[in-house]
């Protein structure tokens, strides 16, 4: 089963990062690289990306046929979404084990969402992948 591991920074996360020494920042970045390598070696890794700051987010809502766009993320919270890992895991418990190793879990949080895998999801994923 696929799981999306959403990484969140705690309030003040940018300030915490800025206060770290260069070697502390490098150690945390190296930790992400090692974790990704472990995920690859166990055939769990599918994708991962860091996201632009939440200030770059826009939220689109369509109500009564009219689209509105607002600045910022859809959900206002003290924590803010910073990235994700898309993994393949045998169980929710295995996904929890991977999530616990993500550095954001120590100072922020990691949300785990099972990915829906059904006919509709397969059809949406296949769009654009078909060869003529």
Secondary structure as GFF3:
##gff-version 3
##sequence-region A 1 132
A	DSSP	beta_strand	2	9	.	.	.	ID=ss1
A	DSSP	alpha_helix	13	19	.	.	.	ID=ss2
A	DSSP	alpha_helix	22	41	.	.	.	ID=ss3
A	DSSP	beta_strand	45	50	.	.	.	ID=ss4
A	DSSP	three_ten_helix	54	56	.	.	.	ID=ss5
A	DSSP	beta_strand	58	63	.	.	.	ID=ss6
A	DSSP	beta_strand	66	71	.	.	.	ID=ss7
A	DSSP	beta_strand	80	88	.	.	.	ID=ss8
A	DSSP	alpha_helix	92	100	.	.	.	ID=ss9
A	DSSP	alpha_helix	104	107	.	.	.	ID=ss10
A	DSSP	beta_strand	109	114	.	.	.	ID=ss11
A	DSSP	alpha_helix	119	126	.	.	.	ID=ss12
###
